[in-house]
Amino acid sequence: MALQALLARAEAHLPQPLQLTPAARDMLIAMADGDGRMLLNQVEVLHDLGGDQPLDGDALTSLLQKRAPSHDKDRDGHYNLASALHKSLRSSDADAALYWLARALDAGENPLFILRRLVRFASEDVGLADPQALRQALAAKEAYQFLGSPEGELAIFEAALYLATAPKSNAAYKASKAALQAARDHGGLMPPAHLMNAPTKMMKDLGYGAGYLYDHDHEDGFSGQNCFPDDLPRQSFYQPPERGFERDIAKRLAYWDRLRSQKKNKE
């Protein structure tokens, strides 16, 4: 029953339900053998392959056997290969990343599953250390969708090489987690009045927008005004490391911190 409910929820997010006969639908659930992740992966494969005619049980079994990632003698499976690829990229081991990527594709892995992992990696593990990383991953996805297999798979290898050799930083990822936690802890605090618009006279009378400093009118294009809630001390979520492009970002943040401190001392 749990997998049936999971399948129903997954199909609710698709443009249309999977083209399966009732018997094939039951077989799909049985093939998952109680593994929700396996069921969702099979749904993903069937959705990506499309098709106008409903599949019966035999057609479904044949299709998934051709597309399912193979397991070698050491029982390396779908998620183990994906994990090995991700961690090789994180370790900046380009050759190992190429190996695990090749293993996954050779096993029949859905290339779009791999591309989703690469896009995630570009955001989580490269981040702003190389702002081009996410663009490279998305460009590989677009190239693959345009060319298909096998021609489009070269773009996947190129994206993996770019990500493996890019500088790494999870500072943006950590900052997002910290900011979300702060939002949950202090979610009821209003923005300071000077940051709020005042489209009505009543709002103006309440002080909305009063005292707002237009940064472009100030020296250095920077006002130093407080943008946190009045009852929340200034936070420091984002702490870029001295790697890649984030070296430049760190210098900018330090520059604005210095100006902010100077302006506050003059008040």
C-alpha positions as CSV (number, residue, x, y, z in Angstrom):
1,M,0.0,0.0,0.0
2,A,2.8,2.4,0.8
3,L,4.4,2.0,-2.6
4,Q,1.1,2.4,-4.3
5,A,0.6,5.7,-2.5
6,L,4.2,6.7,-3.4
7,L,3.5,5.9,-7.1
8,A,0.3,7.9,-7.0
9,R,2.1,10.9,-5.6
10,A,4.9,10.6,-8.1
11,E,2.5,10.5,-11.0
12,A,0.7,13.5,-9.7
13,H,3.8,15.5,-10.5
14,L,4.0,14.2,-14.0
15,P,2.3,15.9,-17.0
16,Q,0.3,12.7,-17.4
17,P,0.1,9.3,-15.7
18,L,2.4,6.6,-16.8
19,Q,1.2,4.6,-19.8
20,L,0.8,1.2,-18.1
21,T,-1.9,-1.5,-18.0
22,P,-3.2,-2.3,-14.6
23,A,-1.2,-5.5,-14.6
24,A,2.0,-3.6,-15.6
25,R,1.3,-1.1,-12.8
26,D,1.1,-3.9,-10.2
27,M,4.3,-5.4,-11.7
28,L,6.1,-2.1,-11.5
29,I,5.4,-2.0,-7.7
30,A,6.4,-5.6,-7.3
31,M,9.7,-5.0,-9.1
32,A,10.6,-2.3,-6.6
33,D,10.6,-5.0,-3.9
34,G,9.7,-2.5,-1.2
35,D,12.3,0.0,-2.1
36,G,10.8,3.5,-2.6
37,R,13.9,4.9,-4.2
38,M,14.0,2.1,-6.8
39,L,10.3,2.7,-7.6
40,L,10.9,6.4,-8.1
41,N,13.9,5.7,-10.3
42,Q,11.8,3.4,-12.4
43,V,9.0,6.0,-12.7
44,E,11.7,8.5,-13.8
45,V,13.0,6.2,-16.5
46,L,9.5,5.5,-17.8
47,H,8.6,9.2,-17.9
48,D,11.8,10.1,-19.7
49,L,11.2,7.4,-22.3
50,G,7.6,8.4,-22.9
51,G,5.4,6.5,-25.3
52,D,1.8,6.7,-26.5
53,Q,0.7,3.1,-26.1
54,P,0.2,1.5,-22.6
55,L,2.8,-1.1,-21.7
56,D,1.8,-4.5,-20.6
57,G,3.7,-6.5,-18.1
58,D,6.1,-8.2,-20.6
59,A,6.9,-4.9,-22.3
60,L,7.5,-3.2,-19.0
61,T,9.9,-5.9,-17.8
62,S,11.8,-5.9,-21.1
63,L,12.1,-2.1,-21.1
64,L,13.3,-1.8,-17.5
65,Q,15.8,-4.6,-17.8
66,K,17.4,-2.9,-20.8
67,R,17.5,0.5,-19.0
68,A,18.3,-0.6,-15.4
69,P,21.8,0.0,-14.2
70,S,23.7,-3.3,-14.0
71,H,25.3,-4.6,-10.9
72,D,28.8,-6.0,-11.2
73,K,30.3,-8.9,-9.2
74,D,31.0,-6.6,-6.3
75,R,27.2,-5.6,-6.3
76,D,27.9,-2.0,-7.2
77,G,24.4,-0.6,-7.7
78,H,22.7,2.5,-9.1
79,Y,23.2,4.7,-6.0
80,N,26.7,3.4,-5.3
81,L,27.9,4.4,-8.8
82,A,26.3,7.8,-8.4
83,S,27.9,8.3,-5.0
84,A,31.3,7.3,-6.3
85,L,31.0,9.8,-9.2
86,H,29.9,12.6,-6.9
87,K,32.7,12.0,-4.4
88,S,35.3,11.7,-7.1
89,L,34.2,15.1,-8.4
90,R,34.4,16.5,-4.9
91,S,37.9,15.1,-4.5
92,S,39.0,16.8,-7.8
93,D,39.9,13.4,-9.2
94,A,39.1,13.9,-12.8
95,D,40.2,10.4,-14.0
96,A,38.2,8.6,-11.3
97,A,35.1,10.8,-12.1
98,L,35.4,9.8,-15.8
99,Y,35.7,6.1,-14.8
100,W,32.5,6.1,-12.6
101,L,30.6,8.2,-15.2
102,A,31.6,5.7,-17.9
103,R,30.6,2.8,-15.6
104,A,27.2,4.4,-15.0
105,L,26.5,5.1,-18.7
106,D,27.7,1.7,-19.8
107,A,25.4,0.1,-17.2
108,G,22.5,1.7,-18.9
109,E,22.0,4.6,-16.4
110,N,19.5,7.3,-17.5
111,P,21.8,10.2,-18.6
112,L,19.3,12.7,-17.3
113,F,19.7,11.2,-13.8
114,I,23.5,11.7,-14.1
115,L,23.0,15.3,-15.3
116,R,20.8,16.1,-12.4
117,R,23.6,14.9,-10.1
118,L,26.0,17.2,-12.0
119,V,23.8,20.2,-11.7
120,R,23.4,19.5,-8.0
121,F,27.1,19.1,-7.6
122,A,27.8,22.4,-9.4
123,S,25.6,24.2,-6.9
124,E,26.5,22.3,-3.7
125,D,30.2,21.5,-4.1
126,V,31.6,24.2,-6.5
127,G,29.2,27.0,-5.8
128,L,30.6,30.5,-6.4
129,A,34.2,29.3,-6.4
130,D,33.5,29.0,-10.1
131,P,30.2,30.6,-11.1
132,Q,30.5,29.1,-14.6
133,A,30.2,25.5,-13.2
134,L,26.4,25.6,-13.0
135,R,26.2,27.0,-16.5
136,Q,28.4,24.2,-17.8
137,A,26.3,21.6,-16.1
138,L,23.1,23.1,-17.5
139,A,24.6,23.5,-21.0
140,A,25.5,19.8,-20.9
141,K,21.9,18.9,-20.1
142,E,20.7,21.1,-23.0
143,A,23.2,19.5,-25.4
144,Y,22.3,16.0,-24.3
145,Q,18.6,16.7,-24.7
146,F,19.3,18.2,-28.2
147,L,21.6,15.4,-29.4
148,G,20.5,12.3,-27.5
149,S,22.7,9.2,-27.1
150,P,25.4,8.5,-27.9
151,E,26.5,11.8,-29.4
152,G,25.2,13.9,-26.5
153,E,27.0,11.9,-23.9
154,L,30.3,13.7,-24.7
155,A,28.8,16.8,-23.3
156,I,28.2,14.9,-20.0
157,F,31.8,13.9,-19.9
158,E,33.0,17.4,-20.6
159,A,30.8,18.8,-17.8
160,A,32.2,16.2,-15.4
161,L,35.7,17.2,-16.3
162,Y,34.9,20.8,-15.8
163,L,33.4,20.2,-12.4
164,A,36.2,17.9,-11.3
165,T,38.9,20.4,-12.1
166,A,37.0,23.5,-10.8
167,P,37.8,25.0,-7.4
168,K,35.5,23.7,-4.8
169,S,33.4,25.5,-2.1
170,N,30.3,24.6,-0.2
171,A,30.1,28.1,1.4
172,A,27.0,29.0,-0.5
173,Y,25.4,25.7,0.5
174,K,26.2,26.2,4.1
175,A,25.0,29.8,4.0
176,S,21.7,28.7,2.6
177,K,21.3,26.2,5.4
178,A,22.2,28.8,8.0
179,A,19.8,31.5,6.5
180,L,16.9,29.0,6.4
181,Q,17.5,28.1,10.0
182,A,17.5,31.8,11.0
183,A,14.3,32.3,9.0
184,R,12.7,29.4,10.9
185,D,13.9,30.7,14.3
186,H,13.0,34.4,13.6
187,G,10.3,34.1,11.0
188,G,7.9,36.5,12.7
189,L,10.1,39.5,12.6
190,M,9.0,42.4,10.3
191,P,11.5,44.1,7.9
192,P,12.7,47.4,9.3
193,A,10.3,50.2,8.3
194,H,12.7,52.0,6.0
195,L,12.9,48.9,3.8
196,M,9.1,48.6,3.3
197,N,7.2,50.3,0.5
198,A,4.5,52.8,1.3
199,P,1.9,52.7,-1.5
200,T,-0.8,54.2,0.7
201,K,-1.1,57.3,2.8
202,M,-1.8,55.2,5.9
203,M,1.5,53.3,5.3
204,K,3.4,56.5,5.0
205,D,1.8,57.7,8.2
206,L,3.0,54.5,9.9
207,G,6.5,55.4,8.8
208,Y,6.9,52.8,6.0
209,G,9.8,53.8,3.8
210,A,10.9,56.7,6.1
211,G,14.6,57.1,6.3
212,Y,15.4,54.8,3.4
213,L,18.8,55.5,2.0
214,Y,19.2,55.1,-1.8
215,D,22.6,53.5,-2.1
216,H,23.4,55.0,-5.5
217,D,23.1,58.5,-4.0
218,H,25.9,57.8,-1.6
219,E,29.7,57.8,-1.9
220,D,30.9,54.4,-3.2
221,G,27.3,53.5,-4.0
222,F,26.9,52.1,-0.5
223,S,24.8,53.5,2.3
224,G,25.6,51.0,5.0
225,Q,22.0,51.0,6.2
226,N,20.7,48.1,8.3
227,C,18.7,45.5,6.2
228,F,18.0,43.0,9.0
229,P,14.9,43.2,11.3
230,D,15.3,45.7,14.1
231,D,15.2,43.0,16.7
232,L,17.7,40.7,15.0
233,P,21.4,41.5,15.3
234,R,23.4,41.4,12.1
235,Q,24.1,37.9,10.9
236,S,27.0,36.4,8.9
237,F,25.8,33.4,7.0
238,Y,28.1,33.5,4.0
239,Q,31.8,33.1,4.6
240,P,33.6,32.5,1.3
241,P,36.9,30.7,1.4
242,E,40.1,31.9,-0.3
243,R,39.5,29.7,-3.3
244,G,38.6,30.5,-6.9
245,F,36.3,33.4,-7.7
246,E,35.3,33.5,-4.0
247,R,38.6,35.2,-3.2
248,D,37.2,38.2,-5.0
249,I,33.8,37.9,-3.3
250,A,35.6,37.8,0.1
251,K,37.4,41.0,-0.8
252,R,34.1,42.7,-1.7
253,L,32.4,41.6,1.5
254,A,35.4,42.8,3.6
255,Y,35.3,46.1,1.8
256,W,31.6,46.6,2.5
257,D,32.0,45.5,6.1
258,R,34.8,48.1,6.5
259,L,32.6,50.9,4.9
260,R,29.6,49.8,7.1
261,S,31.7,50.1,10.2
262,Q,33.1,53.5,9.2
263,K,29.6,54.9,8.5
264,K,28.3,53.5,11.8
265,N,31.2,55.2,13.7
266,K,30.2,58.5,12.2
267,E,26.6,58.3,13.4
